[in-house]
Amino acid sequence: MKKVLLVLSMVISASMYSQGDEIPGEPGDPAPIDMYTPALLIIGGGLLLYYTMRKTKKGRIDLK
């Protein structure tokens, strides 16, 4: 699952850079956080789903 999240984040990062003509941010000037919001949401959701499923398999969480 960790490999899937890593590949997914790399694909999202590559697609975000390919959408614009130039890479956001100048040397010494970081890119705005708005560029990374979709990737952070997907990674966070994936981690939440992963840990929820992991705990459910061990029987710690009952979803009834």
PDB file of N, CA, C and O in Angstrom:
ATOM      1  N   MET A   1       0.826  -1.192   0.000  1.00  0.00           N
ATOM      2  CA  MET A   1       0.000   0.000   0.000  1.00  0.00           C
ATOM      3  C   MET A   1       0.870   1.255   0.000  1.00  0.00           C
ATOM      4  O   MET A   1       0.531   2.251  -0.639  1.00  0.00           O
ATOM      5  N   LYS A   2       1.986   1.202   0.715  1.00  0.00           N
ATOM      6  CA  LYS A   2       2.867   2.365   0.750  1.00  0.00           C
ATOM      7  C   LYS A   2       3.440   2.654  -0.626  1.00  0.00           C
ATOM      8  O   LYS A   2       3.617   3.813  -1.004  1.00  0.00           O
ATOM      9  N   LYS A   3       3.733   1.587  -1.381  1.00  0.00           N
ATOM     10  CA  LYS A   3       4.265   1.782  -2.728  1.00  0.00           C
ATOM     11  C   LYS A   3       3.223   2.419  -3.633  1.00  0.00           C
ATOM     12  O   LYS A   3       3.553   3.249  -4.481  1.00  0.00           O
ATOM     13  N   VAL A   4       1.960   2.029  -3.453  1.00  0.00           N
ATOM     14  CA  VAL A   4       0.883   2.608  -4.262  1.00  0.00           C
ATOM     15  C   VAL A   4       0.757   4.094  -3.969  1.00  0.00           C
ATOM     16  O   VAL A   4       0.620   4.898  -4.892  1.00  0.00           O
ATOM     17  N   LEU A   5       0.803   4.468  -2.695  1.00  0.00           N
ATOM     18  CA  LEU A   5       0.710   5.879  -2.332  1.00  0.00           C
ATOM     19  C   LEU A   5       1.901   6.672  -2.857  1.00  0.00           C
ATOM     20  O   LEU A   5       1.749   7.815  -3.288  1.00  0.00           O
ATOM     21  N   LEU A   6       3.082   6.068  -2.820  1.00  0.00           N
ATOM     22  CA  LEU A   6       4.267   6.741  -3.329  1.00  0.00           C
ATOM     23  C   LEU A   6       4.149   6.985  -4.827  1.00  0.00           C
ATOM     24  O   LEU A   6       4.431   8.084  -5.304  1.00  0.00           O
ATOM     25  N   VAL A   7       3.734   5.964  -5.567  1.00  0.00           N
ATOM     26  CA  VAL A   7       3.585   6.114  -7.017  1.00  0.00           C
ATOM     27  C   VAL A   7       2.497   7.129  -7.331  1.00  0.00           C
ATOM     28  O   VAL A   7       2.656   7.949  -8.236  1.00  0.00           O
ATOM     29  N   LEU A   8       1.388   7.081  -6.588  1.00  0.00           N
ATOM     30  CA  LEU A   8       0.303   8.026  -6.814  1.00  0.00           C
ATOM     31  C   LEU A   8       0.758   9.459  -6.579  1.00  0.00           C
ATOM     32  O   LEU A   8       0.422  10.348  -7.361  1.00  0.00           O
ATOM     33  N   SER A   9       1.507   9.694  -5.527  1.00  0.00           N
ATOM     34  CA  SER A   9       1.985  11.048  -5.257  1.00  0.00           C
ATOM     35  C   SER A   9       2.977  11.512  -6.323  1.00  0.00           C
ATOM     36  O   SER A   9       3.007  12.693  -6.671  1.00  0.00           O
ATOM     37  N   MET A  10       3.790  10.585  -6.845  1.00  0.00           N
ATOM     38  CA  MET A  10       4.728  10.956  -7.903  1.00  0.00           C
ATOM     39  C   MET A  10       3.988  11.310  -9.191  1.00  0.00           C
ATOM     40  O   MET A  10       4.368  12.255  -9.882  1.00  0.00           O
ATOM     41  N   VAL A  11       2.940  10.562  -9.518  1.00  0.00           N
ATOM     42  CA  VAL A  11       2.158  10.850 -10.721  1.00  0.00           C
ATOM     43  C   VAL A  11       1.466  12.195 -10.597  1.00  0.00           C
ATOM     44  O   VAL A  11       1.439  12.975 -11.549  1.00  0.00           O
ATOM     45  N   ILE A  12       0.908  12.469  -9.430  1.00  0.00           N
ATOM     46  CA  ILE A  12       0.235  13.749  -9.224  1.00  0.00           C
ATOM     47  C   ILE A  12       1.234  14.892  -9.323  1.00  0.00           C
ATOM     48  O   ILE A  12       0.940  15.918  -9.938  1.00  0.00           O
ATOM     49  N   SER A  13       2.397  14.733  -8.734  1.00  0.00           N
ATOM     50  CA  SER A  13       3.416  15.781  -8.804  1.00  0.00           C
ATOM     51  C   SER A  13       3.848  16.033 -10.242  1.00  0.00           C
ATOM     52  O   SER A  13       3.996  17.181 -10.659  1.00  0.00           O
ATOM     53  N   ALA A  14       4.048  14.958 -10.996  1.00  0.00           N
ATOM     54  CA  ALA A  14       4.466  15.108 -12.391  1.00  0.00           C
ATOM     55  C   ALA A  14       3.377  15.780 -13.214  1.00  0.00           C
ATOM     56  O   ALA A  14       3.676  16.615 -14.068  1.00  0.00           O
ATOM     57  N   SER A  15       2.120  15.426 -12.971  1.00  0.00           N
ATOM     58  CA  SER A  15       1.043  16.032 -13.748  1.00  0.00           C
ATOM     59  C   SER A  15       0.869  17.499 -13.392  1.00  0.00           C
ATOM     60  O   SER A  15       0.510  18.306 -14.250  1.00  0.00           O
ATOM     61  N   MET A  16       1.119  17.854 -12.135  1.00  0.00           N
ATOM     62  CA  MET A  16       0.996  19.254 -11.744  1.00  0.00           C
ATOM     63  C   MET A  16       2.084  20.094 -12.403  1.00  0.00           C
ATOM     64  O   MET A  16       1.826  21.226 -12.814  1.00  0.00           O
ATOM     65  N   TYR A  17       3.291  19.556 -12.509  1.00  0.00           N
ATOM     66  CA  TYR A  17       4.364  20.300 -13.147  1.00  0.00           C
ATOM     67  C   TYR A  17       4.157  20.403 -14.651  1.00  0.00           C
ATOM     68  O   TYR A  17       4.551  21.400 -15.256  1.00  0.00           O
ATOM     69  N   SER A  18       3.548  19.395 -15.268  1.00  0.00           N
ATOM     70  CA  SER A  18       3.381  19.420 -16.717  1.00  0.00           C
ATOM     71  C   SER A  18       2.233  20.320 -17.151  1.00  0.00           C
ATOM     72  O   SER A  18       2.130  20.646 -18.333  1.00  0.00           O
ATOM     73  N   GLN A  19       1.366  20.731 -16.229  1.00  0.00           N
ATOM     74  CA  GLN A  19       0.237  21.578 -16.596  1.00  0.00           C
ATOM     75  C   GLN A  19       0.678  23.005 -16.900  1.00  0.00           C
ATOM     76  O   GLN A  19       0.076  23.664 -17.748  1.00  0.00           O
ATOM     77  N   GLY A  20       1.698  23.488 -16.236  1.00  0.00           N
ATOM     78  CA  GLY A  20       2.164  24.852 -16.456  1.00  0.00           C
ATOM     79  C   GLY A  20       3.349  24.883 -17.395  1.00  0.00           C
ATOM     80  O   GLY A  20       3.970  23.856 -17.672  1.00  0.00           O
ATOM     81  N   ASP A  21       3.655  26.074 -17.883  1.00  0.00           N
ATOM     82  CA  ASP A  21       4.793  26.219 -18.784  1.00  0.00           C
ATOM     83  C   ASP A  21       6.111  26.195 -18.036  1.00  0.00           C
ATOM     84  O   ASP A  21       7.143  25.822 -18.594  1.00  0.00           O
ATOM     85  N   GLU A  22       6.077  26.585 -16.800  1.00  0.00           N
ATOM     86  CA  GLU A  22       7.313  26.625 -16.022  1.00  0.00           C
ATOM     87  C   GLU A  22       7.049  26.064 -14.628  1.00  0.00           C
ATOM     88  O   GLU A  22       5.911  26.040 -14.162  1.00  0.00           O
ATOM     89  N   ILE A  23       8.091  25.624 -13.986  1.00  0.00           N
ATOM     90  CA  ILE A  23       7.970  25.064 -12.644  1.00  0.00           C
ATOM     91  C   ILE A  23       7.675  26.208 -11.674  1.00  0.00           C
ATOM     92  O   ILE A  23       8.344  27.241 -11.718  1.00  0.00           O
ATOM     93  N   PRO A  24       6.665  26.032 -10.783  1.00  0.00           N
ATOM     94  CA  PRO A  24       6.315  27.124  -9.877  1.00  0.00           C
ATOM     95  C   PRO A  24       7.430  27.444  -8.893  1.00  0.00           C
ATOM     96  O   PRO A  24       8.156  26.561  -8.435  1.00  0.00           O
ATOM     97  N   GLY A  25       7.546  28.712  -8.585  1.00  0.00           N
ATOM     98  CA  GLY A  25       8.546  29.156  -7.632  1.00  0.00           C
ATOM     99  C   GLY A  25       9.882  29.455  -8.282  1.00  0.00           C
ATOM    100  O   GLY A  25      10.274  28.808  -9.253  1.00  0.00           O
ATOM    101  N   GLU A  26      10.553  30.408  -7.754  1.00  0.00           N
ATOM    102  CA  GLU A  26      11.880  30.793  -8.230  1.00  0.00           C
ATOM    103  C   GLU A  26      12.906  30.226  -7.256  1.00  0.00           C
ATOM    104  O   GLU A  26      12.548  29.876  -6.131  1.00  0.00           O
ATOM    105  N   PRO A  27      14.170  30.125  -7.654  1.00  0.00           N
ATOM    106  CA  PRO A  27      15.188  29.684  -6.697  1.00  0.00           C
ATOM    107  C   PRO A  27      15.209  30.598  -5.471  1.00  0.00           C
ATOM    108  O   PRO A  27      15.357  31.814  -5.595  1.00  0.00           O
ATOM    109  N   GLY A  28      15.065  30.020  -4.327  1.00  0.00           N
ATOM    110  CA  GLY A  28      15.012  30.797  -3.097  1.00  0.00           C
ATOM    111  C   GLY A  28      13.616  31.261  -2.742  1.00  0.00           C
ATOM    112  O   GLY A  28      13.409  31.796  -1.653  1.00  0.00           O
ATOM    113  N   ASP A  29      12.641  31.070  -3.640  1.00  0.00           N
ATOM    114  CA  ASP A  29      11.258  31.474  -3.408  1.00  0.00           C
ATOM    115  C   ASP A  29      10.381  30.225  -3.541  1.00  0.00           C
ATOM    116  O   ASP A  29      10.153  29.761  -4.658  1.00  0.00           O
ATOM    117  N   PRO A  30       9.893  29.680  -2.443  1.00  0.00           N
ATOM    118  CA  PRO A  30       9.137  28.425  -2.529  1.00  0.00           C
ATOM    119  C   PRO A  30       7.830  28.584  -3.292  1.00  0.00           C
ATOM    120  O   PRO A  30       7.254  29.670  -3.353  1.00  0.00           O
ATOM    121  N   ALA A  31       7.375  27.479  -3.871  1.00  0.00           N
ATOM    122  CA  ALA A  31       6.109  27.474  -4.602  1.00  0.00           C
ATOM    123  C   ALA A  31       4.953  27.646  -3.623  1.00  0.00           C
ATOM    124  O   ALA A  31       5.061  27.247  -2.463  1.00  0.00           O
ATOM    125  N   PRO A  32       3.866  28.226  -4.070  1.00  0.00           N
ATOM    126  CA  PRO A  32       2.710  28.386  -3.178  1.00  0.00           C
ATOM    127  C   PRO A  32       2.120  27.030  -2.782  1.00  0.00           C
ATOM    128  O   PRO A  32       2.153  26.075  -3.558  1.00  0.00           O
ATOM    129  N   ILE A  33       1.589  26.964  -1.581  1.00  0.00           N
ATOM    130  CA  ILE A  33       1.041  25.711  -1.058  1.00  0.00           C
ATOM    131  C   ILE A  33      -0.167  25.263  -1.868  1.00  0.00           C
ATOM    132  O   ILE A  33      -0.502  24.078  -1.862  1.00  0.00           O
ATOM    133  N   ASP A  34      -0.827  26.180  -2.564  1.00  0.00           N
ATOM    134  CA  ASP A  34      -1.996  25.812  -3.362  1.00  0.00           C
ATOM    135  C   ASP A  34      -1.659  24.796  -4.436  1.00  0.00           C
ATOM    136  O   ASP A  34      -2.531  24.028  -4.843  1.00  0.00           O
ATOM    137  N   MET A  35      -0.424  24.769  -4.904  1.00  0.00           N
ATOM    138  CA  MET A  35      -0.036  23.812  -5.932  1.00  0.00           C
ATOM    139  C   MET A  35      -0.021  22.385  -5.390  1.00  0.00           C
ATOM    140  O   MET A  35      -0.197  21.434  -6.151  1.00  0.00           O
ATOM    141  N   TYR A  36       0.185  22.229  -4.098  1.00  0.00           N
ATOM    142  CA  TYR A  36       0.344  20.904  -3.511  1.00  0.00           C
ATOM    143  C   TYR A  36      -0.899  20.415  -2.775  1.00  0.00           C
ATOM    144  O   TYR A  36      -0.916  19.288  -2.281  1.00  0.00           O
ATOM    145  N   THR A  37      -1.933  21.238  -2.694  1.00  0.00           N
ATOM    146  CA  THR A  37      -3.131  20.865  -1.946  1.00  0.00           C
ATOM    147  C   THR A  37      -3.784  19.585  -2.460  1.00  0.00           C
ATOM    148  O   THR A  37      -4.098  18.717  -1.645  1.00  0.00           O
ATOM    149  N   PRO A  38      -4.008  19.415  -3.774  1.00  0.00           N
ATOM    150  CA  PRO A  38      -4.641  18.159  -4.228  1.00  0.00           C
ATOM    151  C   PRO A  38      -3.820  16.920  -3.880  1.00  0.00           C
ATOM    152  O   PRO A  38      -4.377  15.897  -3.482  1.00  0.00           O
ATOM    153  N   ALA A  39      -2.513  17.009  -4.027  1.00  0.00           N
ATOM    154  CA  ALA A  39      -1.664  15.859  -3.708  1.00  0.00           C
ATOM    155  C   ALA A  39      -1.723  15.544  -2.217  1.00  0.00           C
ATOM    156  O   ALA A  39      -1.781  14.376  -1.833  1.00  0.00           O
ATOM    157  N   LEU A  40      -1.709  16.564  -1.383  1.00  0.00           N
ATOM    158  CA  LEU A  40      -1.771  16.341   0.059  1.00  0.00           C
ATOM    159  C   LEU A  40      -3.105  15.729   0.474  1.00  0.00           C
ATOM    160  O   LEU A  40      -3.147  14.873   1.358  1.00  0.00           O
ATOM    161  N   LEU A  41      -4.201  16.166  -0.164  1.00  0.00           N
ATOM    162  CA  LEU A  41      -5.507  15.598   0.149  1.00  0.00           C
ATOM    163  C   LEU A  41      -5.580  14.123  -0.229  1.00  0.00           C
ATOM    164  O   LEU A  41      -6.109  13.311   0.531  1.00  0.00           O
ATOM    165  N   ILE A  42      -5.053  13.775  -1.393  1.00  0.00           N
ATOM    166  CA  ILE A  42      -5.096  12.382  -1.838  1.00  0.00           C
ATOM    167  C   ILE A  42      -4.206  11.505  -0.957  1.00  0.00           C
ATOM    168  O   ILE A  42      -4.599  10.403  -0.575  1.00  0.00           O
ATOM    169  N   ILE A  43      -3.019  11.991  -0.639  1.00  0.00           N
ATOM    170  CA  ILE A  43      -2.114  11.216   0.215  1.00  0.00           C
ATOM    171  C   ILE A  43      -2.713  11.045   1.610  1.00  0.00           C
ATOM    172  O   ILE A  43      -2.666   9.953   2.176  1.00  0.00           O
ATOM    173  N   GLY A  44      -3.272  12.116   2.162  1.00  0.00           N
ATOM    174  CA  GLY A  44      -3.897  12.028   3.483  1.00  0.00           C
ATOM    175  C   GLY A  44      -5.079  11.075   3.501  1.00  0.00           C
ATOM    176  O   GLY A  44      -5.234  10.290   4.437  1.00  0.00           O
ATOM    177  N   GLY A  45      -5.916  11.139   2.467  1.00  0.00           N
ATOM    178  CA  GLY A  45      -7.053  10.219   2.372  1.00  0.00           C
ATOM    179  C   GLY A  45      -6.600   8.781   2.231  1.00  0.00           C
ATOM    180  O   GLY A  45      -7.192   7.879   2.824  1.00  0.00           O
ATOM    181  N   GLY A  46      -5.556   8.562   1.449  1.00  0.00           N
ATOM    182  CA  GLY A  46      -5.026   7.209   1.283  1.00  0.00           C
ATOM    183  C   GLY A  46      -4.463   6.653   2.576  1.00  0.00           C
ATOM    184  O   GLY A  46      -4.677   5.486   2.902  1.00  0.00           O
ATOM    185  N   LEU A  47      -3.745   7.485   3.313  1.00  0.00           N
ATOM    186  CA  LEU A  47      -3.202   7.035   4.602  1.00  0.00           C
ATOM    187  C   LEU A  47      -4.315   6.735   5.601  1.00  0.00           C
ATOM    188  O   LEU A  47      -4.239   5.758   6.346  1.00  0.00           O
ATOM    189  N   LEU A  48      -5.344   7.572   5.615  1.00  0.00           N
ATOM    190  CA  LEU A  48      -6.472   7.336   6.505  1.00  0.00           C
ATOM    191  C   LEU A  48      -7.167   6.024   6.166  1.00  0.00           C
ATOM    192  O   LEU A  48      -7.498   5.245   7.060  1.00  0.00           O
ATOM    193  N   LEU A  49      -7.389   5.779   4.887  1.00  0.00           N
ATOM    194  CA  LEU A  49      -8.011   4.531   4.448  1.00  0.00           C
ATOM    195  C   LEU A  49      -7.135   3.327   4.795  1.00  0.00           C
ATOM    196  O   LEU A  49      -7.638   2.301   5.252  1.00  0.00           O
ATOM    197  N   TYR A  50      -5.839   3.454   4.581  1.00  0.00           N
ATOM    198  CA  TYR A  50      -4.906   2.359   4.871  1.00  0.00           C
ATOM    199  C   TYR A  50      -4.926   1.984   6.354  1.00  0.00           C
ATOM    200  O   TYR A  50      -5.049   0.808   6.695  1.00  0.00           O
ATOM    201  N   TYR A  51      -4.805   2.975   7.228  1.00  0.00           N
ATOM    202  CA  TYR A  51      -4.761   2.669   8.651  1.00  0.00           C
ATOM    203  C   TYR A  51      -6.113   2.188   9.173  1.00  0.00           C
ATOM    204  O   TYR A  51      -6.159   1.373  10.094  1.00  0.00           O
ATOM    205  N   THR A  52      -7.209   2.674   8.604  1.00  0.00           N
ATOM    206  CA  THR A  52      -8.529   2.186   8.999  1.00  0.00           C
ATOM    207  C   THR A  52      -8.692   0.725   8.610  1.00  0.00           C
ATOM    208  O   THR A  52      -9.189  -0.076   9.401  1.00  0.00           O
ATOM    209  N   MET A  53      -8.276   0.373   7.400  1.00  0.00           N
ATOM    210  CA  MET A  53      -8.382  -1.014   6.951  1.00  0.00           C
ATOM    211  C   MET A  53      -7.464  -1.920   7.769  1.00  0.00           C
ATOM    212  O   MET A  53      -7.831  -3.050   8.091  1.00  0.00           O
ATOM    213  N   ARG A  54      -6.288  -1.434   8.100  1.00  0.00           N
ATOM    214  CA  ARG A  54      -5.339  -2.233   8.871  1.00  0.00           C
ATOM    215  C   ARG A  54      -5.893  -2.546  10.257  1.00  0.00           C
ATOM    216  O   ARG A  54      -5.788  -3.678  10.730  1.00  0.00           O
ATOM    217  N   LYS A  55      -6.479  -1.549  10.903  1.00  0.00           N
ATOM    218  CA  LYS A  55      -7.046  -1.764  12.228  1.00  0.00           C
ATOM    219  C   LYS A  55      -8.273  -2.666  12.155  1.00  0.00           C
ATOM    220  O   LYS A  55      -8.508  -3.462  13.065  1.00  0.00           O
ATOM    221  N   THR A  56      -9.054  -2.553  11.092  1.00  0.00           N
ATOM    222  CA  THR A  56     -10.240  -3.391  10.943  1.00  0.00           C
ATOM    223  C   THR A  56      -9.851  -4.852  10.780  1.00  0.00           C
ATOM    224  O   THR A  56     -10.520  -5.729  11.325  1.00  0.00           O
ATOM    225  N   LYS A  57      -8.787  -5.130  10.043  1.00  0.00           N
ATOM    226  CA  LYS A  57      -8.338  -6.507   9.853  1.00  0.00           C
ATOM    227  C   LYS A  57      -7.899  -7.136  11.170  1.00  0.00           C
ATOM    228  O   LYS A  57      -8.071  -8.339  11.366  1.00  0.00           O
ATOM    229  N   LYS A  58      -7.344  -6.350  12.063  1.00  0.00           N
ATOM    230  CA  LYS A  58      -6.889  -6.877  13.349  1.00  0.00           C
ATOM    231  C   LYS A  58      -8.039  -7.002  14.346  1.00  0.00           C
ATOM    232  O   LYS A  58      -7.857  -7.549  15.434  1.00  0.00           O
ATOM    233  N   GLY A  59      -9.215  -6.502  13.986  1.00  0.00           N
ATOM    234  CA  GLY A  59     -10.376  -6.631  14.858  1.00  0.00           C
ATOM    235  C   GLY A  59     -10.486  -5.548  15.905  1.00  0.00           C
ATOM    236  O   GLY A  59     -11.259  -5.697  16.851  1.00  0.00           O
ATOM    237  N   ARG A  60      -9.760  -4.485  15.775  1.00  0.00           N
ATOM    238  CA  ARG A  60      -9.825  -3.420  16.781  1.00  0.00           C
ATOM    239  C   ARG A  60     -11.038  -2.517  16.575  1.00  0.00           C
ATOM    240  O   ARG A  60     -11.564  -1.957  17.538  1.00  0.00           O
ATOM    241  N   ILE A  61     -11.482  -2.372  15.338  1.00  0.00           N
ATOM    242  CA  ILE A  61     -12.608  -1.495  15.033  1.00  0.00           C
ATOM    243  C   ILE A  61     -13.750  -2.356  14.504  1.00  0.00           C
ATOM    244  O   ILE A  61     -13.560  -3.154  13.586  1.00  0.00           O
ATOM    245  N   ASP A  62     -14.927  -2.191  15.082  1.00  0.00           N
ATOM    246  CA  ASP A  62     -16.104  -2.906  14.604  1.00  0.00           C
ATOM    247  C   ASP A  62     -16.988  -1.895  13.886  1.00  0.00           C
ATOM    248  O   ASP A  62     -17.455  -0.935  14.497  1.00  0.00           O
ATOM    249  N   LEU A  63     -17.218  -2.102  12.601  1.00  0.00           N
ATOM    250  CA  LEU A  63     -17.950  -1.134  11.792  1.00  0.00           C
ATOM    251  C   LEU A  63     -19.452  -1.392  11.762  1.00  0.00           C
ATOM    252  O   LEU A  63     -20.147  -0.823  10.920  1.00  0.00           O
ATOM    253  N   LYS A  64     -19.977  -2.239  12.660  1.00  0.00           N
ATOM    254  CA  LYS A  64     -21.418  -2.549  12.667  1.00  0.00           C
ATOM    255  C   LYS A  64     -22.222  -1.428  13.257  1.00  0.00           C
ATOM    256  O   LYS A  64     -23.447  -1.524  13.339  1.00  0.00           O
TER     257      LYS A  64
END
